[in-house]
Amino acid sequence: MQFEPINSELGDDNLFHQLLDSAPDAIVIIDNDGRISLINHMTEQMFGYERSELIGQPIEILMPERFRNRHHQHRQAYFAASSTRPMGTGLELFAQRKDGSDFPVEISLSPLQTSTGQLVTAVVRDITERQQARKDLEQHAQDLERSNAELEQFAYVASHDLQEPLRMVASYAQLLERRYRDKLDVDAEEFIDYIVDGASRMQNLINDLLAFSRVGTRGNVLEPTDANNAVMRAINNLQIAIEESDATITHDDLPAVIADSMQLVQLFQNLISNALKFHGDLAPVVHISARHDGDNVVFAVVDQGIGIEPQYAERIFQLFQRLHGKKEYPGTGIGLAICKKIVERANGQIWLESEIDKGSSFYFTLPADI
């Protein structure tokens, strides 16, 4: 059977072939009988055939054996009512190389009318790498889910089984101090103080780690939330610390956002508490404001405290990152990491602008309740 050039109506024959061969996908042109009239260079590379081995062959030669019988009927139905069919139509398709190996593909079909009859152009894309990437991503998601479950289980153990022996250590150390106070020298009393303080700090660390792990695993649904109410609840929770430091906490009228209401309270509470801790010689002054920015709300928690150097602006949001000694400013170094995790769970961002001895401004974004 002789196959005439199909591009005689399209102009220069050499230019037409150059265009086909420059395409990144395999292009196969099929006649009304389902035989291959023309292919491009990528078809040879993808399927492992020479051009001469495919011209005139049934299109089924490029399909796995298990699909060939059914494809004959599908091909006839398509020629009877042909239309452009784009890639990614949801069908799971496979092609077959010359060596017999299968591989997943996407195929788009387009009818082509010529003076010699109707043809169909099939553009074939090898999606092996894409499918493997998807499988790797699914496997990663499963591993991450399993890791999160293990972390939650660890947090449960830490909050119960590990804290009990710590409480025993602290209790018995205090009992020793009370019962043998007159019989202990200064060094022994100091040692007991170290034991009690260490156990107490370990309990605080475990509690903070538990809170950090539960931001994502035990969070409530993200829903319209009144930021004013969240700030007032945070202030009420910190009332004793506010009174002891003679702090002034003010806020503007704040818009509603999409957030976890309990975690939003925790977010404001951590940021206000941070300002109460790092206030320097003057009484703490904190102001909270907000502004709309497109679909988001940008909050600002501004204090007049000791500030930090710019190079530490990102580091402070990491776990266990402390810029001061425990004796100067107590804490575990987890509070701001929790803030970051809460904001990111709600698809927001958090950052810091600060200047030494002039205060800090913590900014974070949350989706607006539009």
ChimeraX attribute file (.defattr): number of C-alpha atoms within 10 A of each C-alpha:
attribute: neighborCount
match mode: 1-to-1
recipient: residues
	/A:1	4
	/A:2	7
	/A:3	11
	/A:4	10
	/A:5	11
	/A:6	19
	/A:7	13
	/A:8	12
	/A:9	10
	/A:10	10
	/A:11	9
	/A:12	10
	/A:13	13
	/A:14	9
	/A:15	11
	/A:16	13
	/A:17	15
	/A:18	12
	/A:19	10
	/A:20	18
	/A:21	17
	/A:22	11
	/A:23	13
	/A:24	14
	/A:25	19
	/A:26	22
	/A:27	23
	/A:28	23
	/A:29	23
	/A:30	24
	/A:31	22
	/A:32	16
	/A:33	15
	/A:34	19
	/A:35	19
	/A:36	23
	/A:37	24
	/A:38	23
	/A:39	22
	/A:40	21
	/A:41	19
	/A:42	20
	/A:43	23
	/A:44	19
	/A:45	12
	/A:46	18
	/A:47	19
	/A:48	14
	/A:49	15
	/A:50	13
	/A:51	13
	/A:52	11
	/A:53	10
	/A:54	20
	/A:55	19
	/A:56	18
	/A:57	15
	/A:58	16
	/A:59	22
	/A:60	19
	/A:61	16
	/A:62	19
	/A:63	19
	/A:64	17
	/A:65	13
	/A:66	8
	/A:67	13
	/A:68	15
	/A:69	10
	/A:70	9
	/A:71	14
	/A:72	15
	/A:73	10
	/A:74	12
	/A:75	17
	/A:76	14
	/A:77	11
	/A:78	13
	/A:79	17
	/A:80	10
	/A:81	8
	/A:82	17
	/A:83	13
	/A:84	12
	/A:85	13
	/A:86	12
	/A:87	15
	/A:88	11
	/A:89	10
	/A:90	7
	/A:91	10
	/A:92	9
	/A:93	14
	/A:94	17
	/A:95	24
	/A:96	20
	/A:97	18
	/A:98	15
	/A:99	9
	/A:100	13
	/A:101	10
	/A:102	16
	/A:103	17
	/A:104	16
	/A:105	20
	/A:106	20
	/A:107	22
	/A:108	16
	/A:109	19
	/A:110	15
	/A:111	19
	/A:112	17
	/A:113	10
	/A:114	13
	/A:115	8
	/A:116	11
	/A:117	10
	/A:118	15
	/A:119	23
	/A:120	24
	/A:121	21
	/A:122	20
	/A:123	21
	/A:124	21
	/A:125	20
	/A:126	17
	/A:127	15
	/A:128	12
	/A:129	10
	/A:130	11
	/A:131	13
	/A:132	11
	/A:133	12
	/A:134	12
	/A:135	12
	/A:136	12
	/A:137	12
	/A:138	12
	/A:139	12
	/A:140	12
	/A:141	12
	/A:142	12
	/A:143	12
	/A:144	12
	/A:145	13
	/A:146	12
	/A:147	12
	/A:148	16
	/A:149	13
	/A:150	12
	/A:151	16
	/A:152	18
	/A:153	13
	/A:154	14
	/A:155	21
	/A:156	15
	/A:157	13
	/A:158	17
	/A:159	18
	/A:160	12
	/A:161	11
	/A:162	15
	/A:163	19
	/A:164	12
	/A:165	12
	/A:166	18
	/A:167	15
	/A:168	12
	/A:169	17
	/A:170	20
	/A:171	14
	/A:172	14
	/A:173	19
	/A:174	16
	/A:175	13
	/A:176	14
	/A:177	18
	/A:178	10
	/A:179	10
	/A:180	11
	/A:181	13
	/A:182	8
	/A:183	10
	/A:184	13
	/A:185	10
	/A:186	9
	/A:187	9
	/A:188	13
	/A:189	18
	/A:190	12
	/A:191	12
	/A:192	18
	/A:193	16
	/A:194	14
	/A:195	18
	/A:196	19
	/A:197	13
	/A:198	15
	/A:199	21
	/A:200	16
	/A:201	16
	/A:202	16
	/A:203	19
	/A:204	15
	/A:205	17
	/A:206	18
	/A:207	16
	/A:208	19
	/A:209	19
	/A:210	19
	/A:211	17
	/A:212	22
	/A:213	19
	/A:214	17
	/A:215	18
	/A:216	15
	/A:217	13
	/A:218	10
	/A:219	14
	/A:220	13
	/A:221	12
	/A:222	14
	/A:223	14
	/A:224	16
	/A:225	19
	/A:226	17
	/A:227	22
	/A:228	17
	/A:229	15
	/A:230	21
	/A:231	23
	/A:232	17
	/A:233	18
	/A:234	22
	/A:235	20
	/A:236	13
	/A:237	14
	/A:238	16
	/A:239	12
	/A:240	11
	/A:241	15
	/A:242	19
	/A:243	10
	/A:244	10
	/A:245	14
	/A:246	14
	/A:247	18
	/A:248	14
	/A:249	18
	/A:250	14
	/A:251	15
	/A:252	10
	/A:253	10
	/A:254	18
	/A:255	19
	/A:256	19
	/A:257	24
	/A:258	22
	/A:259	26
	/A:260	21
	/A:261	21
	/A:262	15
	/A:263	22
	/A:264	26
	/A:265	20
	/A:266	21
	/A:267	23
	/A:268	21
	/A:269	23
	/A:270	20
	/A:271	21
	/A:272	25
	/A:273	17
	/A:274	16
	/A:275	26
	/A:276	25
	/A:277	18
	/A:278	20
	/A:279	21
	/A:280	15
	/A:281	8
	/A:282	12
	/A:283	16
	/A:284	21
	/A:285	19
	/A:286	23
	/A:287	16
	/A:288	22
	/A:289	16
	/A:290	19
	/A:291	13
	/A:292	14
	/A:293	12
	/A:294	9
	/A:295	12
	/A:296	19
	/A:297	22
	/A:298	20
	/A:299	21
	/A:300	21
	/A:301	21
	/A:302	22
	/A:303	27
	/A:304	22
	/A:305	27
	/A:306	20
	/A:307	20
	/A:308	20
	/A:309	14
	/A:310	13
	/A:311	8
	/A:312	14
	/A:313	14
	/A:314	11
	/A:315	15
	/A:316	20
	/A:317	22
	/A:318	16
	/A:319	16
	/A:320	16
	/A:321	16
	/A:322	18
	/A:323	13
	/A:324	12
	/A:325	9
	/A:326	11
	/A:327	7
	/A:328	9
	/A:329	12
	/A:330	12
	/A:331	19
	/A:332	19
	/A:333	20
	/A:334	21
	/A:335	26
	/A:336	22
	/A:337	18
	/A:338	25
	/A:339	24
	/A:340	19
	/A:341	22
	/A:342	24
	/A:343	21
	/A:344	16
	/A:345	18
	/A:346	20
	/A:347	14
	/A:348	18
	/A:349	16
	/A:350	21
	/A:351	15
	/A:352	19
	/A:353	15
	/A:354	21
	/A:355	15
	/A:356	12
	/A:357	14
	/A:358	12
	/A:359	21
	/A:360	24
	/A:361	23
	/A:362	17
	/A:363	18
	/A:364	21
	/A:365	24
	/A:366	25
	/A:367	20
	/A:368	19
	/A:369	16
	/A:370	10
